[in-house]
Amino acid sequence: MKRTVAVVVVVAGALAWGWMHLPNSLFYADGRPTRLGRKVNDLSGQLYALPLLPRMMATLETVGRTTGRTHAIPVAVASWQGERYLVSMLGEGSAWVRNVRASQGRAVLRHGRRTDVVLEEVPVPERAPILKAYVQVAPGARPHITAQPADPVEAFERIAHLYPVFRIVRA
């Protein structure tokens, strides 16, 4: 069992490192995942749901607003002032953001076990410090967000309106 855990952690780390060093345009075009990006998201979503990886990695399941089908994507969970948050690195156009809004915030977070959650949207004036915390734990989001981890909170205030932020609350 310990060997299996070690292998999964090493493979997940190697994949994450490799993907982060490839051009972002291979995975996203016009703010949407490419075919390769969708495949990587599917694989990452399966890995992130495992309890072996750090708690900040999880899989978000939403119900499609038009199809009614369940969609699962990998997410990085940011912590700030004792609360946990999800951020849309692709902004307002993300399908998961539209699905969450259509379902009045209902979703499922998976990290070892399934947890029903309600995602409460954070008002724009409160987003900046959460966005800063997010880019610190989500290196894959940095190419999509113009402010960087070392930037002051004021840099995040200028872009906060571009990135939806949701507080995670147990259902």
N, C-alpha and C positions, 0 to 999 in steps of 0.2 A: 504493500500500500504506500509506504513512504517513497519507494522508488517511483511509483506511478505519479505521485504528487510532484516529485522533483522534476520528472520528465515534462509534465504538463506546464509547470512554471517556467522551465527553461525554453520550451517551444514557444510559449506565449510571449516571453521576453524577446526571443530572437525575432519572431514575426513582427512584434511592435517596433523593435529597433530597425529592422529592415524596411518596413513600410514608411517609417518616419524619414528615411533617408532617400526616398524616391521622390521625383517631382510630384507636387500636389495635383497638377493637372491630370495625372493618370487616374486619380480617384474622384475628382470633382470638376465639373464644367458648368459654368453659369449657375453656381450655387446649388447644384444638384449632384448626387452621386452618379458616376459613370457606371457602365456594366461591371468593370473591375471593382469600382468602389462599392457597389452593392454586394458583390461576392465577398470582399474583405469584411464588410459590415456584417454579413451573415455569419462568417466564421468567427469574427470578433464577438458577436452577440452570444454565440454558443460558449466561447471561452469565458467571457465576462460574467456569465451566469454561474460559473463554478465557484464554490466557496473557498477554493485554494488561492485565488488571487486577492490582492488588496481590496478592502471594503469600498474604496473609492471607484472601483470598476464594477459596473452592474449592467444588466440588460433591461431596457424599458420596453414593455409591451403595451401597445395601444390598439384600439379597435378602429379600423378604417372607417372614416366618416361616410364614404360612399359605398364601399364594398362590404362592410361589416366583418371583414376578415381581420384576424389578429396579426399585427406587424411587430417584429422585435428588432431593436437596434441597440448597439453598444453605446453606453453613456459613461461619462465621468461625473462622479458626484462630488460637488464642492461643499466644504464645510465652512461656515462663518457664524460666529457668535452662538455656537451650540446648535445651529440648525443645519439641515442638509438641503442642497439646491441642485437643480438641473438647469443647464444653459443651452440654448440653441446656437451652436457655433456658426450655423449657416443662416441665422437670422429668421425673419418672419416667414420666409417661404418654406421652411421645413415642414414636411408632411406630418411629423410627429407633433409639432406645435399645433397645427390645424386640427389633428385628431383629438388632442387633449382638450382643446377649446370646445370642440363639438360635443365631447362627452362630459362637459362640466368638470373637467379635471380628473376624471377617473382613469386610472391606469394600474399597471402591475410592475413592480420592480423585482427583478430576480437577482439574487446573489446567494446561491446555495438553496434558498427556499423562495417561494413566491410570496410576495407581500402586496396586498391590495393597498393602493395609496390614492390620495387626492393631491393633485398638483395645483397649488394656489399661485396665480401669477403675481409677481412682485411689481409694484409700481416703478416707473422709470426713475424717479428721484432716489430710490433706495437700491438700485442695481449696481452702482459703480464698485463698491467694495467686494461684492459677491463676484462680479466679473473678474476682478483682480485675483481673488482666491481661486477662481475657476482656471484661469490660464496658468496658474502655478501648478495645478494637479493634472492638467490636460494638455500635454505637449502637442498632441495631434491637432488641437484647436488653434494653436498659435498662428499658423498661416492664414487663418480665416478672420482673426480678430486683430485689428490694427494696433492696439495697445499691447505692450509686452509686460511680463511679470515684474521687471525692475522699474517700470514707469510709475509715477505717482497716481494716486486715486483720481486726481483731476483729469488725467488722460482718459480714464475709463468713464468719467462723467460725460465727456464729449461724445462718446459713442454708445452710451447706455441705451438710447432709444432704438438702436439697430438690432439688439440681441435680447430676445425674450428670456426671462429668468423665472423659474418656478420653485417655490418652497415645497419640500416633500413633507406631507402630513399623512400619517397612517389613517386608513379609511375606517 
